[in-house]
């Protein structure tokens, strides 16, 4: 893989990769700044529900204020870009329509917005890079297949755990190992009752949206990330919600292995997490029964096997995303996509929800996500987390209970709901599912 040489050529030719960015919160603005420091690529358009955030980001990066055009009009946007100016808009769906943009990156974390932006980008033949993993675990299987059908590219980004762990997974397999577990470090214990109001001060101090922080603390984000890893690799959660034991680096190899090797797993080939202090690290537990490989591993690493730990002490989120952008545009390569629906993040009640109540979105005081195998979720008729926002309770739902077709009705007017129905039909009529 060679990226820097073609990027330098594009810079020398004054033809950097022209990027559209949807979402300019903490991650989106950080990604924009990162791209601004890389030769051969530039953010040329930003869509955000609060346009001032995009304007501020352009200003912080040193862009000429006179070269920023605020518009929701496609003709004006195309004209501005053709004259070297940059676009700010509140209309996320404007960006897929602008042919002068080469690639879009979706960073909102809102499932319905992510669905619309990804779908429209694919229909116009434009590569779409997703930091919105919440959308991916809901309809990523369908989006990837639609993109391939349209000779386009859909991928989750590098930098977040799914992209980093998929890279480590492929490296391990290409070294001849069997992958026993893919895991991540989580920097706080799960509190499924966390609300945006309770973590508001912490969120403000970290320059975060309180709902996003709440989704980290209530465990939803970890469930989403590891479901994406599962769908990309076929490794499964050993139990609903995963185990999530506290384990420091030196204990990972003794903990995240099968029970017959002294560990916690009933099954081989799992995804899981630890609340030890390894965050923001990610890890892979691998196995080899080959005596020569064991001998070489002991010579190289002093590890005796047959289980081995491969550890990466960081994942850098949006800071690593430009690699996915470059790979997509220059090499037509995906970072991570769902090979199948192996896992599902289902919607759970964060509090007692009364019949007739509508629930809020991910990170709200109403719902949280928990990972199950896809087949377990289907048997339970569970509601996927990504289509739950603004749905209504059909019966009283107890705290920590699963939303199912019997007790909950999703908002059928959303675009992601319609796409999820398409995906379900695809899987029921010839698509694969484990």
C-alpha positions as CSV (number, residue, x, y, z in Angstrom):
1,X,0.0,0.0,0.0
2,X,1.4,3.3,-1.1
3,X,-0.4,6.5,-0.2
4,X,2.0,9.3,0.4
5,X,3.5,9.4,-3.1
6,X,0.2,9.8,-4.9
7,X,-1.0,12.3,-2.3
8,X,2.2,14.4,-2.8
9,X,1.6,14.2,-6.6
10,X,-2.0,15.5,-6.1
11,X,-0.6,18.3,-4.0
12,X,2.0,19.1,-6.6
13,X,-0.7,19.1,-9.3
14,X,-2.8,21.5,-7.1
15,X,-5.5,18.8,-7.1
16,X,-6.0,17.6,-3.5
17,X,-8.7,15.1,-2.7
18,X,-11.8,17.2,-2.3
19,X,-13.7,16.1,0.8
20,X,-17.2,16.8,2.1
21,X,-17.7,16.5,5.8
22,X,-21.2,15.8,7.4
23,X,-21.1,16.7,11.1
24,X,-18.9,19.2,12.7
25,X,-19.0,18.4,16.4
26,X,-16.1,17.1,18.4
27,X,-15.1,14.4,16.0
28,X,-16.0,16.2,12.8
29,X,-14.1,19.4,13.7
30,X,-11.1,17.4,14.9
31,X,-11.1,15.4,11.6
32,X,-11.2,18.7,9.6
33,X,-8.1,20.0,11.5
34,X,-6.3,16.7,11.0
35,X,-7.0,16.8,7.2
36,X,-5.8,20.4,7.1
37,X,-2.3,19.2,8.1
38,X,-2.1,16.5,5.4
39,X,-0.7,17.1,1.9
40,X,-2.9,16.1,-1.0
41,X,-6.3,16.4,0.7
42,X,-8.6,19.2,1.7
43,X,-12.0,19.7,3.3
44,X,-14.0,21.7,0.8
45,X,-17.5,21.5,2.2
46,X,-19.0,21.0,5.7
47,X,-22.6,20.3,6.5
48,X,-23.9,20.8,10.1
49,X,-27.2,21.5,11.7
50,X,-25.5,24.4,13.3
51,X,-23.6,26.1,10.4
52,X,-21.7,28.4,12.7
53,X,-19.7,25.4,14.0
54,X,-18.5,24.7,10.4
55,X,-17.7,28.4,9.9
56,X,-15.7,28.5,13.1
57,X,-13.8,25.4,12.1
58,X,-12.9,26.8,8.7
59,X,-11.7,30.0,10.5
60,X,-9.6,28.1,13.0
61,X,-7.9,26.3,10.1
62,X,-6.9,29.6,8.6
63,X,-9.3,29.7,5.6
64,X,-10.1,33.1,4.1
65,X,-13.5,34.2,5.5
66,X,-14.3,35.6,2.0
67,X,-13.8,32.2,0.5
68,X,-16.6,30.6,2.6
69,X,-20.0,30.4,1.0
70,X,-23.0,29.5,3.1
71,X,-25.8,28.0,1.0
72,X,-28.4,25.3,0.6
73,X,-28.6,25.8,-3.2
74,X,-26.9,23.1,-5.3
75,X,-26.1,25.5,-8.2
76,X,-24.6,28.1,-6.0
77,X,-22.5,25.4,-4.2
78,X,-21.2,24.0,-7.4
79,X,-20.3,27.4,-8.7
80,X,-18.5,28.3,-5.5
81,X,-16.4,25.2,-5.5
82,X,-15.5,25.6,-9.1
83,X,-14.1,29.0,-8.2
84,X,-12.0,27.7,-5.3
85,X,-14.4,28.6,-2.5
86,X,-15.5,26.4,0.3
87,X,-19.1,25.4,1.3
88,X,-20.9,25.6,4.6
89,X,-24.5,24.3,4.7
90,X,-27.1,23.0,7.1
91,X,-28.4,20.5,4.5
92,X,-26.5,17.3,4.8
93,X,-28.0,15.9,1.6
94,X,-26.5,18.7,-0.4
95,X,-23.0,17.2,-0.3
96,X,-23.7,14.0,-2.1
97,X,-25.2,16.0,-5.0
98,X,-22.0,18.1,-5.5
99,X,-20.0,16.3,-8.2
100,X,-16.9,18.3,-7.5
101,X,-16.6,16.6,-4.1
102,X,-14.8,13.3,-4.4
103,X,-15.7,11.7,-1.2
104,X,-18.0,12.3,1.8
105,X,-17.3,11.5,5.4
106,X,-20.3,11.0,7.8
107,X,-19.6,12.0,11.5
108,X,-23.0,12.8,13.0
109,X,-23.7,9.7,15.0
110,X,-27.4,10.1,14.2
111,X,-28.6,6.9,12.6
112,X,-31.2,8.4,10.3
113,X,-28.9,11.2,9.0
114,X,-26.2,8.6,8.5
115,X,-28.5,6.4,6.5
116,X,-29.6,9.2,4.2
117,X,-26.2,10.6,3.6
118,X,-24.7,7.2,2.9
119,X,-27.5,6.2,0.6
120,X,-27.4,9.4,-1.4
121,X,-23.6,9.3,-1.7
122,X,-23.8,5.7,-3.0
123,X,-26.6,6.6,-5.5
124,X,-24.4,9.4,-6.9
125,X,-21.3,7.0,-7.1
126,X,-19.4,8.9,-4.4
127,X,-17.3,7.0,-1.8
128,X,-18.7,7.3,1.7
129,X,-16.6,7.0,4.8
130,X,-18.5,6.3,8.0
131,X,-17.5,7.4,11.5
132,X,-21.2,6.9,12.2
133,X,-20.9,3.3,13.4
134,X,-24.4,3.4,14.9
135,X,-25.8,3.5,11.3
136,X,-23.4,0.8,10.1
137,X,-24.4,-1.8,12.7
138,X,-28.0,-1.2,11.7
139,X,-27.9,-1.2,7.9
140,X,-24.2,-1.5,6.9
141,X,-24.7,-4.9,5.4
142,X,-27.2,-3.4,2.9
143,X,-25.2,-0.2,2.3
144,X,-22.1,-2.1,1.4
145,X,-23.9,-4.3,-1.1
146,X,-25.7,-1.3,-2.6
147,X,-22.3,0.4,-3.0
148,X,-20.8,-2.7,-4.7
149,X,-23.8,-2.9,-7.0
150,X,-23.3,0.7,-8.0
151,X,-19.5,0.3,-8.5
152,X,-19.0,2.6,-5.5
153,X,-17.4,2.3,-2.1
154,X,-18.8,2.2,1.4
155,X,-16.6,1.7,4.5
156,X,-16.4,2.4,8.2
157,X,-13.3,4.5,9.0
158,X,-10.0,3.7,10.3
159,X,-9.1,5.0,13.8
160,X,-12.2,3.9,15.7
161,X,-12.0,0.4,17.2
162,X,-13.7,-1.5,14.3
163,X,-11.2,-0.2,11.7
164,X,-8.2,-0.8,14.0
165,X,-9.3,-4.2,15.1
166,X,-10.1,-5.3,11.5
167,X,-6.5,-4.3,10.6
168,X,-5.1,-6.4,13.5
169,X,-7.4,-9.3,12.7
170,X,-6.1,-9.4,9.1
171,X,-2.5,-9.2,10.2
172,X,-3.0,-12.1,12.6
173,X,-4.6,-14.3,10.0
174,X,-1.9,-13.4,7.5
175,X,0.6,-14.7,10.1
176,X,-1.1,-18.0,10.3
177,X,-2.8,-17.6,13.7
178,X,-6.3,-18.5,14.7
179,X,-8.0,-15.4,16.2
180,X,-9.5,-16.3,19.6
181,X,-10.7,-12.8,20.7
182,X,-10.7,-9.2,19.5
183,X,-11.1,-6.8,22.3
184,X,-10.9,-3.1,23.4
185,X,-10.2,-1.2,26.5
186,X,-13.0,0.8,27.9
187,X,-12.0,3.7,30.2
188,X,-15.0,3.5,32.6
189,X,-17.3,0.9,34.0
190,X,-20.7,0.7,32.3
191,X,-23.6,2.6,34.0
192,X,-26.7,1.7,32.1
193,X,-28.7,4.5,33.9
194,X,-26.5,7.3,32.7
195,X,-28.4,10.3,31.3
196,X,-27.2,13.5,29.4
197,X,-28.3,15.6,32.4
198,X,-26.2,13.7,34.9
199,X,-23.0,13.9,32.7
200,X,-23.6,17.4,31.4
201,X,-20.8,19.1,33.3
202,X,-18.3,16.4,32.3
203,X,-19.4,16.6,28.7
204,X,-19.0,20.4,28.7
205,X,-15.5,20.1,30.2
206,X,-14.6,17.7,27.4
207,X,-16.3,19.8,24.7
208,X,-18.7,16.9,24.0
209,X,-22.4,16.5,23.3
210,X,-23.8,15.2,26.6
211,X,-25.8,12.5,24.7
212,X,-22.7,11.2,23.1
213,X,-20.9,11.0,26.4
214,X,-23.9,9.3,28.0
215,X,-23.8,6.7,25.2
216,X,-20.2,6.0,26.1
217,X,-20.9,5.6,29.8
218,X,-24.1,3.5,29.4
219,X,-22.1,1.1,27.2
220,X,-23.9,1.7,24.0
221,X,-20.9,2.9,22.1
222,X,-18.8,-0.2,23.1
223,X,-21.6,-2.5,22.1
224,X,-21.9,-0.7,18.7
225,X,-18.1,-0.8,18.1
226,X,-17.8,-4.5,18.9
227,X,-20.9,-5.4,16.9
228,X,-19.2,-3.8,13.8
229,X,-16.1,-5.9,14.5
230,X,-18.2,-9.0,14.8
231,X,-20.0,-8.3,11.5
232,X,-16.7,-7.7,9.7
233,X,-15.0,-10.8,11.0
234,X,-17.5,-13.4,12.2
235,X,-16.3,-13.4,15.8
236,X,-19.2,-13.4,18.2
237,X,-20.1,-12.1,21.7
238,X,-19.8,-15.0,24.1
239,X,-22.8,-13.8,26.1
240,X,-25.3,-10.9,25.6
241,X,-23.6,-7.7,26.5
242,X,-20.1,-9.4,26.5
243,X,-18.3,-10.1,29.7
244,X,-16.3,-6.9,30.1
245,X,-14.1,-8.0,33.0
246,X,-11.6,-5.6,34.6
247,X,-8.2,-6.8,33.5
248,X,-4.8,-5.1,33.2
249,X,-2.4,-5.7,30.3
250,X,-0.6,-8.5,32.0
251,X,-3.8,-10.3,32.7
252,X,-5.4,-10.2,29.2
253,X,-3.8,-13.4,28.0
254,X,-5.1,-15.3,31.1
255,X,-8.6,-13.8,30.9
256,X,-9.7,-13.6,27.3
257,X,-9.2,-17.2,26.4
258,X,-11.6,-20.3,26.5
259,X,-12.5,-21.8,29.9
260,X,-10.5,-24.9,29.1
261,X,-7.4,-22.7,29.0
262,X,-8.3,-21.0,32.3
263,X,-10.2,-18.0,30.8
264,X,-13.8,-16.8,30.7
265,X,-15.2,-17.9,27.3
266,X,-17.5,-20.8,26.5
267,X,-16.8,-20.3,22.8
268,X,-13.7,-19.7,20.6
269,X,-13.7,-16.7,18.4
270,X,-15.2,-13.8,20.4
271,X,-15.4,-10.1,20.7
272,X,-15.3,-8.5,24.2
273,X,-13.9,-5.6,26.2
274,X,-12.1,-4.8,29.5
275,X,-12.5,-1.9,31.9
276,X,-8.9,-2.1,32.9
277,X,-6.4,0.7,32.3
278,X,-5.4,-0.4,28.8
279,X,-7.8,2.2,27.1
280,X,-7.4,3.5,24.5
281,X,-5.7,0.3,23.5
282,X,-7.1,-2.7,21.5
283,X,-5.9,-6.3,21.6
284,X,-6.0,-9.6,19.9
285,X,-5.7,-13.0,21.4
286,X,-4.4,-15.5,18.9
287,X,-3.6,-19.3,19.0
288,X,-1.2,-21.6,17.2
289,X,-0.8,-25.3,17.7
290,X,2.2,-25.4,15.3
291,X,5.3,-26.4,17.3
292,X,7.7,-24.5,15.0
293,X,5.6,-21.3,15.2
294,X,5.6,-21.7,19.0
295,X,9.4,-22.1,18.9
296,X,9.8,-19.0,16.8
297,X,7.4,-17.0,18.9
298,X,9.3,-17.9,22.0
299,X,12.6,-16.9,20.3
300,X,11.1,-13.6,19.2
301,X,8.9,-12.6,22.1
302,X,9.7,-15.0,25.0
303,X,6.0,-15.9,25.0
304,X,5.4,-19.7,25.4
305,X,2.0,-20.0,23.8
306,X,-0.1,-21.6,22.4
307,X,-2.1,-18.4,23.1
308,X,-0.4,-15.0,22.3
309,X,-1.3,-11.4,22.9
310,X,-1.1,-8.8,20.2
311,X,-1.6,-5.4,21.7
312,X,-1.9,-1.9,20.1
313,X,-1.8,0.7,22.9
314,X,-3.9,3.2,21.1
315,X,-6.7,4.0,18.6
316,X,-6.8,7.6,17.6
317,X,-10.4,8.0,16.3
318,X,-10.7,10.8,13.8
319,X,-7.0,11.4,13.7
320,X,-6.5,8.1,11.9
321,X,-9.5,8.5,9.5
322,X,-7.6,10.2,6.7
323,X,-5.9,6.9,5.9
324,X,-9.4,5.5,5.1
325,X,-10.1,8.5,2.9
326,X,-6.9,8.1,1.0
327,X,-7.3,4.3,0.6
328,X,-10.9,4.8,-0.7
329,X,-10.1,7.5,-3.2
330,X,-6.7,6.5,-4.4
331,X,-6.9,2.7,-4.1
332,X,-10.6,1.9,-4.0
333,X,-10.0,-0.1,-0.8
334,X,-12.4,-0.5,2.1
335,X,-11.3,-0.4,5.7
336,X,-14.0,-2.4,7.3
337,X,-17.5,-3.5,6.2
338,X,-20.0,-6.1,7.4
339,X,-19.4,-9.4,5.7
340,X,-22.6,-10.6,7.2
341,X,-24.9,-9.9,10.1
342,X,-23.3,-11.8,12.9
343,X,-24.2,-9.5,15.8
344,X,-27.0,-7.1,16.6
345,X,-27.2,-4.2,19.0
346,X,-30.7,-4.3,20.4
347,X,-32.6,-1.6,22.2
348,X,-33.0,-1.8,25.9
349,X,-35.0,0.3,28.3
350,X,-32.9,2.6,30.4
351,X,-35.8,3.4,32.7
352,X,-39.4,2.2,33.2
353,X,-41.2,3.2,30.0
354,X,-44.9,3.5,30.1
355,X,-47.3,2.4,27.4
356,X,-47.7,5.2,24.8
357,X,-44.4,7.0,25.6
358,X,-42.1,7.9,22.8
359,X,-38.4,7.4,23.5
360,X,-35.5,9.6,22.7
361,X,-32.4,8.8,20.7
362,X,-29.1,7.0,21.5
363,X,-27.6,8.5,24.6
364,X,-30.9,9.7,25.9
365,X,-32.4,9.0,29.3
366,X,-34.7,6.4,27.7
367,X,-32.7,3.7,25.9
368,X,-29.3,2.0,25.6
369,X,-27.8,-0.7,23.4
370,X,-26.7,-4.3,24.2
371,X,-24.9,-6.7,21.9
372,X,-26.4,-10.1,21.1
373,X,-25.7,-12.5,18.3
374,X,-27.8,-11.8,15.3
375,X,-29.6,-15.1,15.6
376,X,-30.4,-14.5,19.3
377,X,-31.8,-11.1,18.5
378,X,-33.9,-12.4,15.6
379,X,-35.4,-15.2,17.8
380,X,-36.3,-12.7,20.5
381,X,-37.8,-10.3,17.8
382,X,-35.6,-7.6,19.3
383,X,-35.7,-4.0,18.0
384,X,-32.4,-2.9,16.5
385,X,-31.1,0.1,18.4
386,X,-30.6,2.1,15.3
387,X,-34.3,2.2,14.4
388,X,-35.6,2.8,18.0
389,X,-35.3,6.6,18.3
390,X,-38.8,8.3,18.4
391,X,-40.5,4.9,18.6
392,X,-43.4,4.3,21.0
393,X,-44.0,1.8,23.7
394,X,-46.9,-0.6,23.0
395,X,-47.0,-1.8,26.6
396,X,-45.2,-0.9,29.8
397,X,-41.5,-1.8,29.5
398,X,-39.5,-2.5,32.6
399,X,-36.0,-1.0,33.2
400,X,-33.3,-3.1,31.6
401,X,-35.9,-5.0,29.5
402,X,-35.4,-5.6,25.8
403,X,-37.6,-3.7,23.3
404,X,-39.3,-6.3,21.0
405,X,-42.0,-6.3,18.3
406,X,-44.5,-7.2,21.0
407,X,-43.8,-4.2,23.3
408,X,-42.4,-1.5,21.0
409,X,-43.1,0.1,17.6
410,X,-40.2,2.0,15.9
411,X,-40.9,5.1,13.9
412,X,-41.8,3.7,10.5
413,X,-41.4,7.1,8.8
414,X,-37.7,7.2,9.2
415,X,-35.4,6.4,6.2
416,X,-33.2,4.1,8.3
417,X,-36.4,2.1,9.1
418,X,-37.1,1.6,5.4
419,X,-33.6,0.6,4.7
420,X,-33.5,-1.8,7.6
421,X,-36.7,-3.5,6.2
422,X,-34.9,-3.9,2.8
423,X,-31.9,-5.4,4.6
424,X,-34.1,-7.9,6.5
425,X,-35.7,-9.0,3.3
426,X,-32.3,-9.4,1.7
427,X,-31.1,-11.6,4.5
428,X,-34.4,-13.6,4.5
429,X,-34.4,-14.2,0.8
430,X,-30.8,-15.3,0.0
431,X,-28.5,-13.0,1.9
432,X,-26.3,-14.7,4.5
433,X,-26.8,-14.7,8.2
434,X,-25.0,-16.8,10.8
